[in-house]
Amino acid sequence: MLERIFKKTAEKIEYLKLINLSTADGFEILTHNLKAEQTASDKLAATVSSLASLSNVASNQLVGDNLVITNIETAKGQMLIVNTHYQAKPCVLCLLTGDKQNIGHARYYALKVAKHISEI
C-alpha cells in the first residue's frame, strides 16, 4: 500500500528524486529512490526525524502553533518534511526534489501524501 502511494506520487511530481517515510525516532520505514541519489536511507531517516523534531519545537515555542511543513531550499532542490502517522505511530515524511520543481506543487503533494499515509 505504502509503495503504491509513493509510486503514484512519483508520477505526479516531475522532478521528484526521493520519498522517505521514517519513524519519528529516526528509523526508516520505506524509501523510494527515483533518481539513484547517493543517500544512505538510515542516515536520511535519522536526519529527517531530527529536523522534524527541531521544527516542531520551534513552531510550538516561537510561533505558538503546530508545524505544518518544513522546507529546506538549496540551489540543487528542495527538501520537504511533514509530520504524519503510519499505522497509528508518529512518523515523518520527506520528499526531495530537483531545482526546477515548483515548490507549491511539491508542497501540495507532500501534504496530500502525508494525509493518505495517516489513513492507513
N, CA, C and O atoms as a Tinker XYZ file with bonds, in Angstrom:
   480  protein
     1  N      0.825000   -1.205000    0.000000    73     2
     2  CA     0.000000    0.000000    0.000000    64     1     3
     3  C      0.864000    1.261000    0.000000    63     2     4     5
     4  O      0.658000    2.169000   -0.805000    81     3
     5  N      1.812000    1.301000    0.895000    73     3     6
     6  CA     2.703000    2.455000    1.010000    64     5     7
     7  C      3.530000    2.640000   -0.262000    63     6     8     9
     8  O      3.703000    3.758000   -0.747000    81     7
     9  N      4.031000    1.538000   -0.786000    73     7    10
    10  CA     4.826000    1.601000   -2.011000    64     9    11
    11  C      3.987000    2.134000   -3.173000    63    10    12    13
    12  O      4.480000    2.906000   -3.996000    81    11
    13  N      2.733000    1.725000   -3.237000    73    11    14
    14  CA     1.842000    2.199000   -4.294000    64    13    15
    15  C      1.607000    3.713000   -4.174000    63    14    16    17
    16  O      1.587000    4.421000   -5.181000    81    15
    17  N      1.434000    4.192000   -2.971000    73    15    18
    18  CA     1.259000    5.636000   -2.759000    64    17    19
    19  C      2.500000    6.388000   -3.233000    63    18    20    21
    20  O      2.391000    7.419000   -3.896000    81    19
    21  N      3.668000    5.871000   -2.894000    73    19    22
    22  CA     4.914000    6.525000   -3.307000    64    21    23
    23  C      5.058000    6.533000   -4.826000    63    22    24    25
    24  O      5.479000    7.540000   -5.396000    81    23
    25  N      4.721000    5.442000   -5.485000    73    23    26
    26  CA     4.826000    5.362000   -6.953000    64    25    27
    27  C      3.863000    6.319000   -7.631000    63    26    28    29
    28  O      4.219000    6.969000   -8.614000    81    27
    29  N      2.650000    6.411000   -7.115000    73    27    30
    30  CA     1.673000    7.349000   -7.681000    64    29    31
    31  C      2.139000    8.794000   -7.501000    63    30    32    33
    32  O      1.959000    9.629000   -8.386000    81    31
    33  N      2.727000    9.069000   -6.370000    73    31    34
    34  CA     3.246000   10.416000   -6.119000    64    33    35
    35  C      4.368000   10.744000   -7.093000    63    34    36    37
    36  O      4.453000   11.866000   -7.593000    81    35
    37  N      5.221000    9.778000   -7.359000    73    35    38
    38  CA     6.331000    9.973000   -8.300000    64    37    39
    39  C      5.815000   10.330000   -9.692000    63    38    40    41
    40  O      6.472000   11.066000  -10.428000    81    39
    41  N      4.660000    9.818000  -10.051000    73    39    42
    42  CA     4.062000   10.143000  -11.349000    64    41    43
    43  C      3.544000   11.581000  -11.386000    63    42    44    45
    44  O      3.441000   12.178000  -12.457000    81    43
    45  N      3.223000   12.124000  -10.237000    73    43    46
    46  CA     2.627000   13.472000  -10.154000    64    45    47
    47  C      3.658000   14.590000  -10.011000    63    46    48    49
    48  O      3.393000   15.730000  -10.392000    81    47
    49  N      4.826000   14.271000   -9.466000    73    47    50
    50  CA     5.846000   15.296000   -9.208000    64    49    51
    51  C      7.013000   15.061000  -10.152000    63    50    52    53
    52  O      7.815000   14.147000   -9.961000    81    51
    53  N      7.090000   15.892000  -11.163000    73    51    54
    54  CA     8.046000   15.688000  -12.258000    64    53    55
    55  C      9.506000   15.598000  -11.818000    63    54    56    57
    56  O     10.246000   14.750000  -12.317000    81    55
    57  N      9.922000   16.438000  -10.915000    73    55    58
    58  CA    11.331000   16.493000  -10.521000    64    57    59
    59  C     11.607000   15.810000   -9.180000    63    58    60    61
    60  O     12.611000   16.091000   -8.525000    81    59
    61  N     10.719000   14.927000   -8.788000    73    59    62
    62  CA    10.905000   14.210000   -7.525000    64    61    63
    63  C     12.113000   13.281000   -7.624000    63    62    64    65
    64  O     12.271000   12.543000   -8.597000    81    63
    65  N     12.957000   13.334000   -6.601000    73    63    66
    66  CA    14.137000   12.469000   -6.548000    64    65    67
    67  C     13.962000   11.315000   -5.580000    63    66    68    69
    68  O     14.441000   10.207000   -5.824000    81    67
    69  N     13.267000   11.583000   -4.470000    73    67    70
    70  CA    13.212000   10.588000   -3.411000    64    69    71
    71  C     12.036000   10.879000   -2.483000    63    70    72    73
    72  O     11.715000   12.035000   -2.205000    81    71
    73  N     11.398000    9.802000   -2.008000    73    71    74
    74  CA    10.377000    9.904000   -0.962000    64    73    75
    75  C     10.801000    8.954000    0.149000    63    74    76    77
    76  O     11.191000    7.814000   -0.106000    81    75
    77  N     10.720000    9.435000    1.376000    73    75    78
    78  CA    11.126000    8.624000    2.518000    64    77    79
    79  C     10.095000    8.763000    3.625000    63    78    80    81
    80  O      9.620000    9.860000    3.917000    81    79
    81  N      9.758000    7.637000    4.234000    73    79    82
    82  CA     8.929000    7.649000    5.435000    64    81    83
    83  C      9.747000    7.013000    6.543000    63    82    84    85
    84  O     10.267000    5.907000    6.401000    81    83
    85  N      9.848000    7.730000    7.641000    73    83    86
    86  CA    10.628000    7.263000    8.794000    64    85    87
    87  C      9.795000    7.400000   10.048000    63    86    88    89
    88  O      8.843000    8.179000   10.104000    81    87
    89  N     10.169000    6.631000   11.051000    73    87    90
    90  CA     9.529000    6.799000   12.350000    64    89    91
    91  C      9.987000    8.132000   12.940000    63    90    92    93
    92  O     11.025000    8.668000   12.553000    81    91
    93  N      9.222000    8.649000   13.859000    73    91    94
    94  CA     9.576000    9.928000   14.491000    64    93    95
    95  C     10.892000    9.842000   15.248000    63    94    96    97
    96  O     11.549000   10.858000   15.475000    81    95
    97  N     11.282000    8.623000   15.643000    73    95    98
    98  CA    12.550000    8.475000   16.358000    64    97    99
    99  C     13.713000    8.072000   15.443000    63    98   100   101
   100  O     14.776000    7.683000   15.926000    81    99
   101  N     13.510000    8.164000   14.123000    73    99   102
   102  CA    14.630000    8.078000   13.195000    64   101   103
   103  C     14.936000    6.759000   12.519000    63   102   104   105
   104  O     16.067000    6.545000   12.084000    81   103
   105  N     13.958000    5.864000   12.417000    73   103   106
   106  CA    14.187000    4.595000   11.729000    64   105   107
   107  C     13.413000    4.562000   10.422000    63   106   108   109
   108  O     12.236000    4.921000   10.376000    81   107
   109  N     14.077000    4.131000    9.368000    73   107   110
   110  CA    13.457000    4.084000    8.045000    64   109   111
   111  C     12.329000    3.059000    8.000000    63   110   112   113
   112  O     12.459000    1.946000    8.509000    81   111
   113  N     11.222000    3.458000    7.379000    73   111   114
   114  CA    10.127000    2.534000    7.092000    64   113   115
   115  C     10.192000    2.154000    5.614000    63   114   116   117
   116  O     10.181000    0.973000    5.267000    81   115
   117  N     10.261000    3.178000    4.738000    73   115   118
   118  CA    10.355000    2.926000    3.301000    64   117   119
   119  C     10.981000    4.135000    2.621000    63   118   120   121
   120  O     10.658000    5.281000    2.935000    81   119
   121  N     11.880000    3.858000    1.688000    73   119   122
   122  CA    12.455000    4.902000    0.847000    64   121   123
   123  C     12.247000    4.502000   -0.599000    63   122   124   125
   124  O     12.567000    3.381000   -0.996000    81   123
   125  N     11.715000    5.415000   -1.378000    73   123   126
   126  CA    11.514000    5.214000   -2.812000    64   125   127
   127  C     12.452000    6.192000   -3.510000    63   126   128   129
   128  O     12.183000    7.392000   -3.567000    81   127
   129  N     13.556000    5.668000   -4.040000    73   127   130
   130  CA    14.600000    6.488000   -4.647000    64   129   131
   131  C     14.437000    6.465000   -6.152000    63   130   132   133
   132  O     14.634000    5.424000   -6.779000    81   131
   133  N     14.079000    7.604000   -6.745000    73   131   134
   134  CA    13.793000    7.655000   -8.169000    64   133   135
   135  C     14.999000    8.036000   -9.027000    63   134   136   137
   136  O     15.099000    7.612000  -10.179000    81   135
   137  N     15.885000    8.806000   -8.491000    73   135   138
   138  CA    16.996000    9.335000   -9.287000    64   137   139
   139  C     18.332000    8.743000   -8.859000    63   138   140   141
   140  O     19.381000    9.331000   -9.121000    81   139
   141  N     18.304000    7.603000   -8.213000    73   139   142
   142  CA    19.521000    6.927000   -7.752000    64   141   143
   143  C     20.427000    7.873000   -6.972000    63   142   144   145
   144  O     21.644000    7.889000   -7.154000    81   143
   145  N     19.806000    8.657000   -6.102000    73   143   146
   146  CA    20.565000    9.565000   -5.251000    64   145   147
   147  C     21.474000    8.758000   -4.330000    63   146   148   149
   148  O     21.086000    7.698000   -3.838000    81   147
   149  N     22.650000    9.249000   -4.106000    73   147   150
   150  CA    23.589000    8.587000   -3.201000    64   149   151
   151  C     23.246000    8.988000   -1.767000    63   150   152   153
   152  O     23.956000    9.773000   -1.139000    81   151
   153  N     22.153000    8.437000   -1.269000    73   151   154
   154  CA    21.667000    8.770000    0.065000    64   153   155
   155  C     21.524000    7.499000    0.884000    63   154   156   157
   156  O     20.805000    6.581000    0.489000    81   155
   157  N     22.194000    7.442000    2.005000    73   155   158
   158  CA    22.038000    6.300000    2.910000    64   157   159
   159  C     20.704000    6.460000    3.629000    63   158   160   161
   160  O     20.500000    7.431000    4.357000    81   159
   161  N     19.805000    5.516000    3.427000    73   159   162
   162  CA    18.448000    5.614000    3.972000    64   161   163
   163  C     18.416000    5.753000    5.482000    63   162   164   165
   164  O     17.589000    6.488000    6.022000    81   163
   165  N     19.319000    5.048000    6.176000    73   163   166
   166  CA    19.320000    5.133000    7.634000    64   165   167
   167  C     19.763000    6.507000    8.111000    63   166   168   169
   168  O     19.221000    7.027000    9.087000    81   167
   169  N     20.741000    7.102000    7.438000    73   167   170
   170  CA    21.192000    8.454000    7.803000    64   169   171
   171  C     20.128000    9.487000    7.445000    63   170   172   173
   172  O     19.912000   10.445000    8.187000    81   171
   173  N     19.466000    9.289000    6.309000    73   171   174
   174  CA    18.385000   10.187000    5.919000    64   173   175
   175  C     17.279000   10.152000    6.965000    63   174   176   177
   176  O     16.792000   11.201000    7.389000    81   175
   177  N     16.881000    8.965000    7.382000    73   175   178
   178  CA    15.812000    8.824000    8.375000    64   177   179
   179  C     16.175000    9.523000    9.683000    63   178   180   181
   180  O     15.349000   10.229000   10.262000    81   179
   181  N     17.398000    9.329000   10.145000    73   179   182
   182  CA    17.841000    9.957000   11.391000    64   181   183
   183  C     17.881000   11.476000   11.258000    63   182   184   185
   184  O     17.456000   12.190000   12.166000    81   183
   185  N     18.381000   11.964000   10.146000    73   183   186
   186  CA    18.477000   13.409000    9.914000    64   185   187
   187  C     17.099000   14.047000    9.813000    63   186   188   189
   188  O     16.838000   15.080000   10.431000    81   187
   189  N     16.226000   13.434000    9.039000    73   187   190
   190  CA    14.888000   13.983000    8.835000    64   189   191
   191  C     14.092000   14.004000   10.135000    63   190   192   193
   192  O     13.392000   14.976000   10.419000    81   191
   193  N     14.192000   12.950000   10.917000    73   191   194
   194  CA    13.445000   12.942000   12.182000    64   193   195
   195  C     13.971000   14.006000   13.135000    63   194   196   197
   196  O     13.198000   14.613000   13.876000    81   195
   197  N     15.285000   14.237000   13.120000    73   195   198
   198  CA    15.865000   15.290000   13.965000    64   197   199
   199  C     15.409000   16.668000   13.508000    63   198   200   201
   200  O     15.063000   17.514000   14.333000    81   199
   201  N     15.408000   16.897000   12.204000    73   199   202
   202  CA    14.944000   18.186000   11.669000    64   201   203
   203  C     13.468000   18.421000   11.988000    63   202   204   205
   204  O     13.063000   19.531000   12.334000    81   203
   205  N     12.681000   17.368000   11.867000    73   203   206
   206  CA    11.257000   17.492000   12.185000    64   205   207
   207  C     11.058000   17.815000   13.662000    63   206   208   209
   208  O     10.223000   18.646000   14.017000    81   207
   209  N     11.819000   17.163000   14.504000    73   207   210
   210  CA    11.721000   17.419000   15.938000    64   209   211
   211  C     12.079000   18.867000   16.273000    63   210   212   213
   212  O     11.369000   19.530000   17.029000    81   211
   213  N     13.170000   19.345000   15.712000    73   211   214
   214  CA    13.570000   20.749000   15.931000    64   213   215
   215  C     12.519000   21.718000   15.391000    63   214   216   217
   216  O     12.207000   22.723000   16.030000    81   215
   217  N     11.985000   21.419000   14.234000    73   215   218
   218  CA    10.959000   22.277000   13.629000    64   217   219
   219  C      9.695000   22.297000   14.475000    63   218   220   221
   220  O      9.061000   23.340000   14.634000    81   219
   221  N      9.333000   21.132000   15.018000    73   219   222
   222  CA     8.150000   21.064000   15.894000    64   221   223
   223  C      8.333000   21.940000   17.129000    63   222   224   225
   224  O      7.425000   22.678000   17.510000    81   223
   225  N      9.496000   21.859000   17.746000    73   223   226
   226  CA     9.780000   22.659000   18.937000    64   225   227
   227  C      9.758000   24.148000   18.590000    63   226   228   229
   228  O      9.145000   24.947000   19.298000    81   227
   229  N     10.422000   24.509000   17.512000    73   227   230
   230  CA    10.477000   25.924000   17.110000    64   229   231
   231  C      9.089000   26.474000   16.813000    63   230   232   233
   232  O      8.750000   27.575000   17.249000    81   231
   233  N      8.286000   25.716000   16.076000    73   231   234
   234  CA     6.958000   26.230000   15.729000    64   233   235
   235  C      6.066000   26.358000   16.966000    63   234   236   237
   236  O      5.293000   27.310000   17.077000    81   235
   237  N      6.169000   25.416000   17.882000    73   235   238
   238  CA     5.345000   25.484000   19.094000    64   237   239
   239  C      5.804000   26.570000   20.057000    63   238   240   241
   240  O      4.982000   27.326000   20.574000    81   239
   241  N      7.104000   26.657000   20.303000    73   239   242
   242  CA     7.611000   27.606000   21.293000    64   241   243
   243  C      7.722000   29.028000   20.756000    63   242   244   245
   244  O      7.449000   29.982000   21.484000    81   243
   245  N      8.113000   29.183000   19.513000    73   243   246
   246  CA     8.349000   30.523000   18.984000    64   245   247
   247  C      7.150000   31.118000   18.259000    63   246   248   249
   248  O      6.907000   32.323000   18.329000    81   247
   249  N      6.409000   30.275000   17.571000    73   247   250
   250  CA     5.256000   30.763000   16.818000    64   249   251
   251  C      3.959000   30.498000   17.570000    63   250   252   253
   252  O      2.968000   31.202000   17.381000    81   251
   253  N      3.970000   29.485000   18.420000    73   251   254
   254  CA     2.781000   29.162000   19.196000    64   253   255
   255  C      1.749000   28.370000   18.426000    63   254   256   257
   256  O      0.557000   28.448000   18.726000    81   255
   257  N      2.188000   27.606000   17.435000    73   255   258
   258  CA     1.253000   26.814000   16.639000    64   257   259
   259  C      1.947000   25.533000   16.182000    63   258   260   261
   260  O      3.175000   25.440000   16.193000    81   259
   261  N      1.143000   24.551000   15.781000    73   259   262
   262  CA     1.700000   23.286000   15.314000    64   261   263
   263  C      2.346000   23.437000   13.946000    63   262   264   265
   264  O      1.893000   24.222000   13.114000    81   263
   265  N      3.397000   22.684000   13.729000    73   263   266
   266  CA     4.110000   22.678000   12.459000    64   265   267
   267  C      3.244000   22.062000   11.365000    63   266   268   269
   268  O      2.579000   21.049000   11.583000    81   267
   269  N      3.260000   22.679000   10.197000    73   267   270
   270  CA     2.575000   22.113000    9.038000    64   269   271
   271  C      3.594000   21.415000    8.140000    63   270   272   273
   272  O      3.443000   20.239000    7.810000    81   271
   273  N      4.630000   22.153000    7.749000    73   271   274
   274  CA     5.629000   21.605000    6.839000    64   273   275
   275  C      6.946000   22.359000    7.024000    63   274   276   277
   276  O      6.956000   23.559000    7.297000    81   275
   277  N      8.044000   21.643000    6.872000    73   275   278
   278  CA     9.363000   22.263000    6.879000    64   277   279
   279  C      9.910000   22.169000    5.471000    63   278   280   281
   280  O      9.867000   21.106000    4.853000    81   279
   281  N     10.425000   23.276000    4.960000    73   279   282
   282  CA    11.001000   23.281000    3.623000    64   281   283
   283  C     12.450000   23.761000    3.715000    63   282   284   285
   284  O     12.733000   24.827000    4.262000    81   283
   285  N     13.348000   22.963000    3.175000    73   283   286
   286  CA    14.745000   23.361000    3.085000    64   285   287
   287  C     15.044000   23.558000    1.608000    63   286   288   289
   288  O     14.902000   22.633000    0.808000    81   287
   289  N     15.452000   24.743000    1.259000    73   287   290
   290  CA    15.704000   25.070000   -0.143000    64   289   291
   291  C     17.201000   25.228000   -0.380000    63   290   292   293
   292  O     17.892000   25.924000    0.364000    81   291
   293  N     17.692000   24.567000   -1.432000    73   291   294
   294  CA    19.089000   24.696000   -1.831000    64   293   295
   295  C     19.137000   25.003000   -3.325000    63   294   296   297
   296  O     18.105000   24.994000   -3.997000    81   295
   297  N     20.312000   25.269000   -3.833000    73   295   298
   298  CA    20.467000   25.513000   -5.266000    64   297   299
   299  C     20.177000   24.252000   -6.076000    63   298   300   301
   300  O     19.876000   24.337000   -7.267000    81   299
   301  N     20.264000   23.090000   -5.444000    73   299   302
   302  CA    20.039000   21.826000   -6.160000    64   301   303
   303  C     18.637000   21.259000   -5.983000    63   302   304   305
   304  O     18.295000   20.257000   -6.611000    81   303
   305  N     17.818000   21.884000   -5.139000    73   303   306
   306  CA    16.455000   21.389000   -4.967000    64   305   307
   307  C     15.870000   21.675000   -3.600000    63   306   308   309
   308  O     16.402000   22.467000   -2.822000    81   307
   309  N     14.767000   21.014000   -3.330000    73   307   310
   310  CA    14.002000   21.226000   -2.112000    64   309   311
   311  C     13.940000   19.947000   -1.288000    63   310   312   313
   312  O     13.978000   18.843000   -1.830000    81   311
   313  N     13.845000   20.110000    0.019000    73   311   314
   314  CA    13.549000   19.010000    0.930000    64   313   315
   315  C     12.328000   19.430000    1.725000    63   314   316   317
   316  O     12.361000   20.421000    2.454000    81   315
   317  N     11.243000   18.668000    1.580000    73   315   318
   318  CA    10.010000   18.958000    2.303000    64   317   319
   319  C      9.808000   17.892000    3.358000    63   318   320   321
   320  O      9.899000   16.700000    3.067000    81   319
   321  N      9.532000   18.315000    4.586000    73   319   322
   322  CA     9.391000   17.413000    5.714000    64   321   323
   323  C      8.020000   17.654000    6.358000    63   322   324   325
   324  O      7.675000   18.781000    6.714000    81   323
   325  N      7.244000   16.564000    6.501000    73   323   326
   326  CA     5.882000   16.665000    7.029000    64   325   327
   327  C      5.681000   15.615000    8.121000    63   326   328   329
   328  O      6.051000   14.453000    7.947000    81   327
   329  N      5.103000   16.023000    9.227000    73   327   330
   330  CA     4.708000   15.063000   10.265000    64   329   331
   331  C      3.480000   14.303000    9.785000    63   330   332   333
   332  O      2.587000   14.877000    9.161000    81   331
   333  N      3.445000   13.023000   10.078000    73   331   334
   334  CA     2.279000   12.203000    9.745000    64   333   335
   335  C      2.213000   11.045000   10.726000    63   334   336   337
   336  O      3.004000   10.972000   11.667000    81   335
   337  N      1.283000   10.156000   10.509000    73   335   338
   338  CA     1.176000    8.916000   11.282000    64   337   339
   339  C      1.061000    7.764000   10.292000    63   338   340   341
   340  O      0.434000    7.891000    9.241000    81   339
   341  N      1.667000    6.653000   10.641000    73   339   342
   342  CA     1.551000    5.446000    9.832000    64   341   343
   343  C      1.220000    4.308000   10.788000    63   342   344   345
   344  O      1.973000    4.020000   11.718000    81   343
   345  N      0.091000    3.671000   10.544000    73   343   346
   346  CA    -0.405000    2.624000   11.428000    64   345   347
   347  C     -0.457000    3.126000   12.876000    63   346   348   349
   348  O     -0.050000    2.433000   13.809000    81   347
   349  N     -0.961000    4.334000   13.033000    73   347   350
   350  CA    -1.174000    4.999000   14.328000    64   349   351
   351  C      0.115000    5.339000   15.080000    63   350   352   353
   352  O      0.076000    5.628000   16.276000    81   351
   353  N      1.257000    5.306000   14.386000    73   351   354
   354  CA     2.527000    5.673000   15.021000    64   353   355
   355  C      3.044000    6.963000   14.397000    63   354   356   357
   356  O      2.935000    7.138000   13.183000    81   355
   357  N      3.607000    7.877000   15.198000    73   355   358
   358  CA     4.124000    9.130000   14.656000    64   357   359
   359  C      5.295000    8.884000   13.703000    63   358   360   361
   360  O      6.231000    8.147000   14.011000    81   359
   361  N      5.208000    9.521000   12.546000    73   359   362
   362  CA     6.222000    9.351000   11.503000    64   361   363
   363  C      6.527000   10.683000   10.839000    63   362   364   365
   364  O      5.862000   11.691000   11.077000    81   363
   365  N      7.557000   10.652000    9.997000    73   363   366
   366  CA     7.976000   11.835000    9.269000    64   365   367
   367  C      8.120000   11.457000    7.798000    63   366   368   369
   368  O      8.781000   10.478000    7.454000    81   367
   369  N      7.489000   12.250000    6.943000    73   367   370
   370  CA     7.575000   12.064000    5.500000    64   369   371
   371  C      8.545000   13.088000    4.939000    63   370   372   373
   372  O      8.501000   14.260000    5.312000    81   371
   373  N      9.422000   12.648000    4.043000    73   371   374
   374  CA    10.379000   13.554000    3.418000    64   373   375
   375  C     10.327000   13.375000    1.909000    63   374   376   377
   376  O     10.361000   12.249000    1.411000    81   375
   377  N     10.247000   14.475000    1.187000    73   375   378
   378  CA    10.337000   14.473000   -0.267000    64   377   379
   379  C     11.536000   15.312000   -0.675000    63   378   380   381
   380  O     11.707000   16.431000   -0.192000    81   379
   381  N     12.364000   14.780000   -1.560000    73   379   382
   382  CA    13.480000   15.531000   -2.139000    64   381   383
   383  C     13.163000   15.785000   -3.599000    63   382   384   385
   384  O     12.792000   14.866000   -4.329000    81   383
   385  N     13.307000   17.022000   -4.023000    73   383   386
   386  CA    13.018000   17.368000   -5.411000    64   385   387
   387  C     14.226000   18.036000   -6.059000    63   386   388   389
   388  O     15.175000   18.441000   -5.388000    81   387
   389  N     14.160000   18.135000   -7.360000    73   387   390
   390  CA    15.201000   18.827000   -8.103000    64   389   391
   391  C     15.012000   20.329000   -8.057000    63   390   392   393
   392  O     14.022000   20.830000   -7.524000    81   391
   393  N     15.974000   21.041000   -8.622000    73   391   394
   394  CA    15.967000   22.505000   -8.558000    64   393   395
   395  C     14.899000   23.160000   -9.441000    63   394   396   397
   396  O     14.606000   24.343000   -9.268000    81   395
   397  N     14.319000   22.421000  -10.372000    73   395   398
   398  CA    13.308000   23.006000  -11.263000    64   397   399
   399  C     11.884000   22.781000  -10.767000    63   398   400   401
   400  O     10.925000   23.205000  -11.411000    81   399
   401  N     11.748000   22.119000   -9.629000    73   399   402
   402  CA    10.425000   21.791000   -9.098000    64   401   403
   403  C      9.699000   23.035000   -8.600000    63   402   404   405
   404  O     10.287000   23.875000   -7.918000    81   403
   405  N      8.431000   23.149000   -8.942000    73   403   406
   406  CA     7.572000   24.200000   -8.409000    64   405   407
   407  C      7.269000   23.852000   -6.952000    63   406   408   409
   408  O      6.690000   22.804000   -6.669000    81   407
   409  N      7.655000   24.719000   -6.042000    73   407   410
   410  CA     7.536000   24.428000   -4.617000    64   409   411
   411  C      6.078000   24.265000   -4.186000    63   410   412   413
   412  O      5.782000   23.420000   -3.341000    81   411
   413  N      5.181000   25.040000   -4.739000    73   411   414
   414  CA     3.765000   24.918000   -4.386000    64   413   415
   415  C      3.197000   23.562000   -4.776000    63   414   416   417
   416  O      2.425000   22.963000   -4.027000    81   415
   417  N      3.582000   23.087000   -5.941000    73   415   418
   418  CA     3.149000   21.785000   -6.432000    64   417   419
   419  C      3.676000   20.672000   -5.523000    63   418   420   421
   420  O      2.929000   19.774000   -5.136000    81   419
   421  N      4.956000   20.738000   -5.189000    73   419   422
   422  CA     5.564000   19.732000   -4.312000    64   421   423
   423  C      4.932000   19.779000   -2.921000    63   422   424   425
   424  O      4.669000   18.738000   -2.319000    81   423
   425  N      4.692000   20.976000   -2.420000    73   423   426
   426  CA     4.083000   21.137000   -1.093000    64   425   427
   427  C      2.687000   20.519000   -1.067000    63   426   428   429
   428  O      2.331000   19.814000   -0.123000    81   427
   429  N      1.908000   20.783000   -2.098000    73   427   430
   430  CA     0.557000   20.233000   -2.196000    64   429   431
   431  C      0.596000   18.704000   -2.096000    63   430   432   433
   432  O     -0.157000   18.109000   -1.325000    81   431
   433  N      1.471000   18.077000   -2.873000    73   431   434
   434  CA     1.539000   16.612000   -2.868000    64   433   435
   435  C      2.161000   16.056000   -1.592000    63   434   436   437
   436  O      1.780000   14.973000   -1.149000    81   435
   437  N      3.095000   16.762000   -1.003000    73   435   438
   438  CA     3.670000   16.303000    0.268000    64   437   439
   439  C      2.580000   16.223000    1.333000    63   438   440   441
   440  O      2.501000   15.236000    2.065000    81   439
   441  N      1.748000   17.242000    1.424000    73   439   442
   442  CA     0.662000   17.248000    2.409000    64   441   443
   443  C     -0.398000   16.195000    2.084000    63   442   444   445
   444  O     -0.955000   15.563000    2.981000    81   443
   445  N     -0.666000   16.017000    0.797000    73   443   446
   446  CA    -1.648000   15.022000    0.362000    64   445   447
   447  C     -1.167000   13.599000    0.690000    63   446   448   449
   448  O     -1.937000   12.779000    1.189000    81   447
   449  N      0.093000   13.320000    0.408000    73   447   450
   450  CA     0.657000   12.000000    0.703000    64   449   451
   451  C      0.661000   11.754000    2.210000    63   450   452   453
   452  O      0.312000   10.662000    2.659000    81   451
   453  N      1.050000   12.750000    2.986000    73   451   454
   454  CA     1.068000   12.608000    4.449000    64   453   455
   455  C     -0.332000   12.261000    4.967000    63   454   456   457
   456  O     -0.478000   11.446000    5.878000    81   455
   457  N     -1.353000   12.883000    4.381000    73   455   458
   458  CA    -2.735000   12.592000    4.789000    64   457   459
   459  C     -3.114000   11.160000    4.439000    63   458   460   461
   460  O     -3.713000   10.460000    5.255000    81   459
   461  N     -2.768000   10.718000    3.225000    73   459   462
   462  CA    -3.075000    9.337000    2.815000    64   461   463
   463  C     -2.383000    8.327000    3.731000    63   462   464   465
   464  O     -2.982000    7.330000    4.134000    81   463
   465  N     -1.135000    8.592000    4.049000    73   463   466
   466  CA    -0.378000    7.673000    4.908000    64   465   467
   467  C     -1.024000    7.588000    6.286000    63   466   468   469
   468  O     -1.101000    6.507000    6.870000    81   467
   469  N     -1.482000    8.710000    6.803000    73   467   470
   470  CA    -2.096000    8.715000    8.142000    64   469   471
   471  C     -3.404000    7.932000    8.192000    63   470   472   473
   472  O     -3.872000    7.567000    9.270000    81   471
   473  N     -3.990000    7.676000    7.031000    73   471   474
   474  CA    -5.254000    6.937000    6.965000    64   473   475
   475  C     -5.046000    5.428000    6.851000    63   474   476   477
   476  O     -6.014000    4.667000    6.852000    81   475
   477  N     -3.808000    4.998000    6.753000    73   475   478
   478  CA    -3.518000    3.554000    6.620000    64   477   479
   479  C     -3.559000    2.906000    8.005000    63   478   480
   480  O     -3.344000    1.700000    8.129000    81   479
